[in-house]
């Protein structure tokens, strides 16, 4: 059986107000070609289909189109779970129609395992599909089982108990899979993800994944990576980059080859959809940016520009830069001379007001704060010091 593992599409997401719908439409086209070229038998979509609980209509339309195309009008089974960005009911809204086309949708955690016939492989997949399991949603599932002991366990223990329960459903003659949207200890995060673990409370230990399963398909982390665990536990990563923290990351999907009773083998398939996100560090100032644009550098990319300047950028400079390259999203002025001055000065000896002025200048591209603003800041510092002294005395 050949399985396509994908996740974190975030349909409807923008980049600083710029629509990325055209890129996501291109992604669906690429995935539709890929499932045919790679002879995929089963598609797993591990959550965060949408970027918000109330996605735009165009995003919903694109999702339904993607399901139809990836599922080959019912000839190829598809399974989808909700992620932490999704509203469970929104993901499963089309279930009455989708189920007729061999599309399984799961919005809330359940203790049941799906049995999915895969005609093209002549096999059956047993899939434990666990959508984003918040503490409240987990407790609801466990309460239905009337197991007070499980309710008292820590978060990772509850996940482990639910997964272990599936052992009886996994057979020696079936392909046994787990799909979820959560954070596993050791995973490397990106800035573009909405955190789901709070102080480690929502962190799952890799050891929870039962050896009765052959592969765990995960969503949430946008960097493709494999977690060290008793079985292959894999984040496929997002199919396009969503923040400049992902600049330079290769985007991909994962294809899994597995047969009943045999270890799973996986490979990364690179994707070309989506405009790349890149960072330019222009030490030569605006003239260097002009040269890069004339050379056609990163002509189709979204760009975060770190521009070395000696003075604050004027609005004319900013408009000029944006006219040069329509993909420039952020312009970050860098003042090398001021950085050198800061490094050689003993900042600990400067008055707090002077430190505030330096901070304000860095944040605003060289502007000087109004005297009234400096005075207000100093008053706030004094008030904070006074309240702190009072607390110690008490």
N, C-alpha and C positions, 0 to 999 in steps of 0.2 A: 504494500500500500504506500502510495506517495501522498504526503500531506503538505499543504501550504500553511505555514504559521505566520500570521501577520497581526498587527495591533496598532493602536494609537494613531488612528487616521486623523482625529481631531477636525472632522469636517466642519466648515464654517469659521475656522480660526483665521484671524487677520494678523498682520505684522505692522504694528504702529499705525493702524487704520488702513493699511493696504490690503485689498482683497487677495486671497490666495486660492480662490475657487478654480481659476483656470489651471493652476498647478495640480489641484486635487482631481480635477476632471482628467488631466493627463495621467495621473497616477492610476485611476480606475482603468483607463485604456491600456496602460502597461501591464497591470495585473491580469486583465482579461486575456491579453496575448500570452502572458507567462503561464497561466494555468493550462493552456492548450499546448504550448511548446514543451513544457515540463511534464505533460501527461499527469496532471494532478488528479487524484481520486477523491480527496476530501479537503475542504478549506476550513481553517480555524481562525476566527477573528477574536482576539483576546482583550476586548474592551477599549473604552475611549473612542468609540465610533465618532461621536460628536465632541465638540469643544465645550459645549455648555448644556445645561439641562433644558434649555429652550432654544434649540438651534434654528437658524433661518430656514425657510421653506426650501430654498435651493439646496441646502445641505441634506435635508431629508430626501429630496428627490434624487440626489446623487447617490445616497446610500441605497435606496431601493433599486436604482438602476444597477449599482455595483453587485448587489445580491443576485439579481436576475442574470447578469452576465457571468459572474463567477460560478453560479450554480448551473449554468448551461440549461436554463429553463427547466430545472428539476432533475436533470440527468446526473448532476454532481452534487452530493450533499454538502451543506454549509452549516457551521455552528457558530453562533455569535453570543457573547456575554456582554453585560454592561460593565463599564469601568467607573472610576470615581468622578469623572466629568459628566457621565451620562445620567439621565433620569431613567430608572428601570422601566417605567411604563412607556417612555418614548421609544426605547429600543425594541420593545416587544409589541408595539402598537399594531404592526402588520402581521402578527403571528397567525391569525386565522387564515389569511391568504398564503403566507409564506410556508406554512407547514405542508401545504399541498404541493409545494415545489421542493420538498426535502430540505427545507431550511429550518433549523432549530434556533430558537431565540430564548435566552434565559436572562431575566432582569434582576432577580433577587436570589440570594443563596438558598440552596435546597439540599436535602440529604439524599436526593435521588441521583442515580447514574443513568445517562442516556444510552440507549442502544441504537446505533446508527448503521443500517445496512449500507454497504459501499459496493454497488453492483459492478463498477468497472474493475475492482480488485477481486471480486468474488469473496469478500470477507466482511466481517462485522466489526465495527469499532465500538468499544465501551468507553464512554467519555464522562468523567466527572467534571461538570461545568460549574465552576464556583465564581459567580460575579463578585465585584468588589465587596468584600465582607467587612463592613463596618461592625463595630462592637454591638450596636443595637440590632443589626440584621442577623448577626451570628446568634445572639441571645434568643431572637424570635425562633430561629430554626431549632435550637437546642431545647427551648421551652416546649416546642411541639413534640419533642421526643420525651418530654417529662424526665429529663436526666439532670437532677440537681447537682450532681458531682461535676458534670461537664460545665455547668453554668459558673461554677466557682473557679474554674481553671483560668490561667492567664491566656491572653489572646493567642499566642503561638500554640499553646496546648489545645485550645478549641479547634484551631485549624487542623492540627495533627489528628485529633479525634475524628473529625469529619472525614478526613482523607483515609484514615485507617478503616473506617466503616465500609469504604468502597471495596476493600479487599475481597469480600464475599461476592461482589458483583463482577470482578475481573476474572476472566477465564483463561485457560491455557490455549483455547482455540479462537480467542478474540485479540484484536489489537487494543491494548489498554492504555488510556490517555487521561491526563489531568489538564484542565485549562482554567486559569484564574487570573485575576488582576489585583496584585498586591505587591508589597515590598519584602523581599527576602534579604536577610542579613548578608552583607558583603557586596550587594549590588552597587554599581557606580551611578550616581544620579547626575542630572543636568538641570540647569536653571529653568528650563521650559516646562518642567513637571510640577503639578500642584502636589505638595507634600501630603502623604497620607499617614505617615508615622509621626507621632507626637512624642518627642523624648524617647523614642524607641518603643513606645507602647504598642504600636501597630506593626512591629517588625516580626517577621516569621523566620524561624530557624530553618536552615536548609534540610536538616535531618527529618523534618515532618513529612517529606515526600516519600510515600510508601514504595518499597521495592516491588510491590505487586503491579505497579504501573510501569510502562516502558518509556514514557516521555512526558514531561510537564511543559506545556506551552503557556508562557506568561506574558502579560502586558503590564504597562505602567512606566517602566524605565525606557527612556528614548535612545539609549546607547545599546546597540546589539551586544549581548554578552551571555556567557554561560556561567552558571553558578555551580560551585563544587558541591555535589550532593550524591545521595545513593543512586540516583538515576539521572539521566540528562535533564537538567532544569535550565530552560533557555528563555531569555528575553530576546525577542526578534528585533526590538527597537522600533522607533517611528520610521515610516517610509520616506518622510521628507524632514528637513531640519526646521525647527520652529523657533529657535532663538540663537543668538550669536555665540552662546556657550557651546553650541554644536558645530561651530565653524570648523571645517576640515574633516568632519566625521563622514565616513562612507555610509550611505543608507542602503538598506537591503531588506529582504524577507528571508525566512528560513524554510527550506524544504527538507522534510523528514522522510526517510525510507525505513519502513518497519513492517515486520511480519509477525504473526502470533508466535509467542515463545522465543523470539529472537531479540537481541539488543537493537535499539534504534540507532540509526546513523543520520546525521544532519549535515547540510551544507548551506552556506550563505549564497544567495543569489543577489548580486548588486542591482540597484535600481538607478535609473537616470532621470526620472521625473522630478519636478520641483526645482526651482531656482536655487543655486547654491548660496549659502550665507558665508561671507568672507569678511575679514578685518584687514583694512589697509592701514599701514603705519607710514605716513608720509613725512619723513624727516626733512625732506626738501621743500616742504610747504606747498602752497597752491600750485606753484610751477610744476612740481613733481606730479601732482594729481592730473594736471593738464596733459602731461606727457603720457601718463598711463592710459588716460581716456583716448588720446590720439592713437595709441598702439592697440586699442581694442581690448585692453586688459579687463577680464571679468565682465564682459559686456552684458551678460544675462543675469548677473548676480545681484542679490541684495547686499548692501555694503554698510559696515560700521567703520567710519573714517576717523582715525586718530591723526590729527593734523598738527604738526609742529609749527608754532607761530611765536612771534615776539610780542605782539599786542593782541588785544581782544578782537575777535572777528566782528566786522560790521554786518548789518543785515544785507548790504549789497554783496559782501563776500559770500554769505551763506546762500543767497539766491543764485549767485554765479556758480557755486559748487553744485547746487542741485540741478541747475540747467545743464551742466556738463554731463551728468550721469543720473538718469532717472531712478536708478536703484539705490541711491544713497539714502539711508534711513537715519542714521545718527552721525552727527559731526561732533567729535570730542576734541576740543582744543588742548594742545599740550604745550606747556611753557618750559622749555629745557633750561633757560637761564634761571627762572624762579626755582625750578627743582634743584639746581645746583646750589643756589643760595640757601635753600632750606636744609640741604644735606650738610652744608658746612657750618651752619649756625647752631648754637645751642638752644634748641627750642624750649627746653625746660626752664630757661632763664627769662623767657619773654613774658610780658604781662598777658593775662588772659584775654584782654581786649585786643591785643595785637594778634594773638593766635586766632581769634575769631575773624579778624579782618583777612588774614591769610586764607583761612578756610573758605570764607565767603568768596574771595577772589577766585579760588580754584573751582568752586562750584558754579560760578557764573561766567567763567571765561575771562576774568580779569577786572570785573567791576568792583568799585569801592562801595562799601555799605554806607548808608546814610548815618550821620551821627546819632539820630534818634534811635535807629535800630541797634547800634552798638550799646547805647545807654540802656535800652530795654533788655538786651542780653545780659549786661552786667547786673542789672537789678534782679533778673531771674536767678543768676548764679548766687547772688547774695541771699535771696530768699531760700534757695535750696540749701545753702550752707547753714542758715539759721535754723531751718527745720531739722536738719541733721543733728545740730548741736543739742536742740531741745530733746530729740529722741534719745540721745546718749545720756543726757542728764536724768531723764525719767527712768 
